[in-house]
Amino acid sequence: MSIPPGPTRRRFLTTAVTATLGASLGATVLTACQDSGAAPTLAGPSEAGPTSGTPATPPNAAPAVEPPITTGDQALRRLLEGNERFVANRTEPIDEGLNRRVAVSKSQQPFATVLGCVDSRVPVELVFDRGLGDLVVVRSAGQALDQSVTGSLEFGVAELHTPLLMVLGHQRCGALDATIKALDSHRTGAHAGEIDHLVDTLAPAVRQVSGKPGNRLDNAVHANIGLVIAQLRESPVLGPLEKAGKLTLVGAYYELDTGKVVLSG
């Protein structure tokens, strides 16, 4: 996918919102930014201009910007589009400077919540080619859940109104690899601090895949994604929202070797 030169949709949106702080043009710009709400497509042209069937932009009109996200499917599509750009090494210039900071300083409207791992090789915003104010990101080793992690995810969904919650595991997860080694050597309880809590939390995924064919660590990662999603569905906040169709809850797997995010299960 070819990214056109010049200002990107995110840079324009930042500039437009910032302009409202000191000019009377804000109402016009914000009105122009209210798209019809049509979901973006996975094809490249949706990122660079109007989709098929959309009237051409009149002369002197504001450049096209991303339409607002209203459903989990739209949010998921936008994440996967960003990951496609990341994989192809065609990421868009993301405005993370002063203008963008000012634009999101008073309010935020993220479109997705992502639970990822603390692994330094899986920076969630970069993997999905997103910038300031786009995502609520919660990270714990192996996506291990506790009250703080679950509460943070609930906050992203219920208070910031993200229609998508993704649990993102990844290839060669160090936390799950350490759990496998601890269980194999019967050395659980041998670590200082709270590391053993992680081992205890991740152990069910390792035990679930015991004796199954294939790569043991990969199997454990995928099993853990499923177990975490099952636990989140038990949340009195997240479960009812999913059942009511207001939340899409998905699992995904990040390939370190390729940079690709693949939906899991």
C-alpha positions in Angstrom: 0.0 0.0 0.0 1.4 3.4 -1.0 1.1 6.2 1.5 0.7 9.6 -0.2 3.1 12.4 0.6 2.1 15.4 2.6 0.0 15.7 5.7 -1.6 12.5 7.0 -5.1 12.3 8.2 -3.9 12.2 11.8 -1.7 15.2 11.4 -4.5 17.1 9.8 -6.9 16.2 12.6 -4.4 17.3 15.2 -3.9 20.6 13.4 -7.6 21.2 13.1 -8.4 20.4 16.7 -5.5 22.6 17.9 -6.8 25.5 15.8 -10.0 25.6 17.8 -8.0 26.8 20.8 -7.4 30.2 19.2 -9.6 30.6 16.2 -13.3 30.7 15.3 -12.8 28.1 12.6 -13.0 25.2 15.0 -16.7 24.6 14.6 -16.3 24.3 10.8 -13.3 22.0 11.1 -14.9 19.7 13.6 -18.1 19.5 11.5 -15.9 18.5 8.5 -14.3 15.8 10.7 -17.7 14.1 11.4 -17.7 11.4 8.8 -20.7 9.3 7.9 -19.5 6.6 10.3 -18.9 4.1 7.5 -16.4 1.4 8.5 -13.0 1.6 6.9 -12.1 -1.2 4.6 -9.0 -3.4 4.7 -7.9 -2.1 1.3 -5.2 0.5 1.0 -7.3 3.2 -0.7 -9.5 3.7 2.4 -6.5 5.0 4.2 -5.6 7.6 1.5 -9.0 8.9 0.3 -12.7 8.4 0.0 -14.0 4.8 -0.4 -15.9 3.7 -3.5 -19.3 5.2 -3.6 -18.4 8.2 -1.5 -18.8 11.6 -3.1 -15.6 13.3 -4.2 -14.2 15.9 -1.8 -15.2 19.4 -3.0 -12.5 21.8 -3.9 -11.0 23.6 -0.9 -12.7 21.1 1.5 -10.8 19.8 4.5 -8.7 16.7 3.8 -10.4 13.3 4.6 -9.9 12.1 8.1 -10.6 8.7 9.7 -14.3 8.2 10.4 -15.3 7.7 14.0 -15.3 4.2 15.3 -18.7 3.0 16.6 -18.4 -0.8 16.6 -15.9 -3.4 17.6 -15.6 -4.7 14.1 -14.6 -1.3 12.8 -12.0 -1.0 15.6 -10.6 -4.4 14.8 -10.4 -3.6 11.2 -8.5 -0.4 11.9 -6.0 -2.2 14.1 -5.4 -4.8 11.5 -5.0 -2.2 8.8 -2.3 -0.5 11.0 -0.6 -3.8 11.5 -0.5 -4.4 7.7 1.3 -1.1 7.3 3.7 -2.1 10.1 4.5 -5.5 8.5 5.0 -3.9 5.1 7.3 -1.2 6.6 5.0 1.5 5.3 3.9 3.1 8.5 2.4 6.5 8.4 4.1 9.5 10.0 2.4 9.8 13.4 2.2 13.3 14.9 3.3 12.9 18.5 4.6 16.5 18.9 3.2 19.5 20.6 0.1 19.9 18.4 -1.1 16.4 19.0 -0.4 16.6 22.7 -2.5 19.7 22.9 -5.3 18.2 20.8 -5.7 15.2 23.2 -4.8 17.0 26.5 -8.3 17.9 27.5 -10.1 14.7 26.4 -9.5 11.3 24.9 -11.5 9.1 22.5 -9.5 5.9 22.1 -11.1 3.3 19.9 -9.7 0.1 21.3 -8.3 -1.4 24.6 -5.4 -3.9 24.2 -4.0 -6.2 26.9 -0.4 -7.0 25.9 2.7 -8.4 27.4 5.5 -6.4 29.0 7.9 -7.9 26.4 10.1 -5.0 25.0 9.7 -6.4 21.5 5.9 -5.9 21.4 5.2 -2.2 21.7 1.5 -2.2 21.1 1.1 1.3 19.5 4.0 0.6 17.1 2.7 -2.8 16.1 -0.6 -1.3 15.1 0.8 2.0 13.7 -1.2 4.2 16.1 -0.4 7.3 18.0 -1.3 9.4 21.0 -4.9 9.1 22.2 -5.7 6.1 19.9 -5.4 3.1 22.3 -5.8 2.1 25.9 -2.9 -0.2 26.5 -2.5 -2.4 29.5 0.6 -4.7 29.8 1.5 -7.5 32.2 3.9 -10.4 31.8 2.1 -13.1 29.8 -1.1 -11.0 30.0 -1.4 -12.3 33.6 -4.6 -11.0 35.2 -5.0 -9.6 38.7 -7.4 -7.0 40.2 -5.4 -4.1 38.9 -5.0 -5.4 35.4 -8.7 -6.4 35.1 -9.8 -3.1 36.6 -7.7 -1.2 34.1 -9.3 -3.1 31.2 -12.7 -2.5 32.7 -11.9 1.2 32.9 -10.9 1.3 29.2 -14.1 -0.3 28.1 -16.7 1.1 30.5 -15.3 4.6 31.2 -13.5 5.4 27.9 -16.1 3.5 25.8 -13.8 1.5 23.6 -15.9 -1.1 21.7 -13.0 -3.5 21.3 -10.9 -5.4 23.8 -8.0 -7.4 22.4 -5.9 -9.9 24.4 -2.5 -9.9 22.5 -0.2 -12.8 23.1 3.1 -13.3 21.3 5.7 -15.7 19.9 8.4 -16.9 22.3 6.8 -15.3 25.4 9.4 -15.2 28.1 6.9 -15.3 31.0 5.3 -18.5 29.7 8.7 -20.0 28.9 9.8 -19.3 32.5 6.6 -20.9 33.7 7.3 -24.0 31.7 10.8 -24.3 33.1 9.6 -23.7 36.7 7.0 -26.4 36.4 9.4 -28.9 34.7 12.0 -28.4 37.4 9.5 -28.3 40.2 11.0 -25.0 41.3 7.8 -23.1 41.9 8.0 -20.9 45.0 11.7 -20.4 44.5 11.6 -16.8 43.4 11.7 -13.7 45.6 9.1 -11.0 45.3 6.0 -11.6 43.2 7.5 -13.6 40.3 6.0 -16.8 41.7 2.6 -15.2 41.5 3.1 -14.9 37.7 4.1 -18.6 37.5 1.0 -19.6 39.5 -1.2 -17.4 37.3 0.2 -18.7 34.0 0.6 -22.4 35.1 -3.0 -23.4 34.0 -2.1 -22.6 30.3 1.0 -24.7 30.5 -0.8 -27.6 32.1 -3.6 -27.4 29.6 -1.2 -28.2 26.7 0.8 -30.8 28.4 1.4 -33.8 26.1 -0.1 -32.1 23.0 1.8 -32.2 19.7 3.5 -29.1 18.3 5.6 -26.4 19.9 5.0 -26.5 23.6 5.6 -22.8 24.2 3.4 -21.7 21.2 0.7 -24.0 22.4 0.9 -22.5 25.9 0.7 -18.9 24.5 -2.5 -19.7 22.5 -4.0 -21.6 25.5 -3.2 -18.6 27.7 -5.0 -16.2 25.4 -8.1 -18.3 25.5 -8.0 -18.7 29.3 -7.5 -14.9 29.8 -10.5 -14.2 27.5 -12.6 -16.7 29.4 -11.7 -15.0 32.7 -12.5 -11.5 31.3 -15.9 -12.8 30.3 -16.6 -13.5 33.9 -16.1 -9.8 34.8 -19.4 -8.2 35.9 -18.4 -5.2 33.8 -17.1 -6.8 30.6 -19.3 -9.9 30.4 -22.6 -8.1 30.2 -21.3 -5.5 27.7 -20.2 -8.3 25.4 -23.5 -10.1 25.7 -25.3 -6.8 24.9 -23.3 -6.4 21.7 -21.5 -3.3 23.0 -18.1 -4.9 23.3 -16.1 -7.2 21.0 -13.6 -9.4 22.8 -10.9 -11.0 20.7 -7.6 -12.8 21.1 -4.6 -12.3 18.9 -1.1 -13.6 18.4 1.9 -11.4 17.5 4.6 -13.1 15.4 8.0 -11.7 16.4 9.6 -13.0 13.2 7.2 -11.3 10.8 5.6 -8.5 12.8 2.2 -9.9 11.9 -0.8 -10.0 14.2 -3.0 -13.1 13.7 -6.4 -13.5 15.3 -6.3 -16.4 17.7 -9.1 -19.0 18.2 
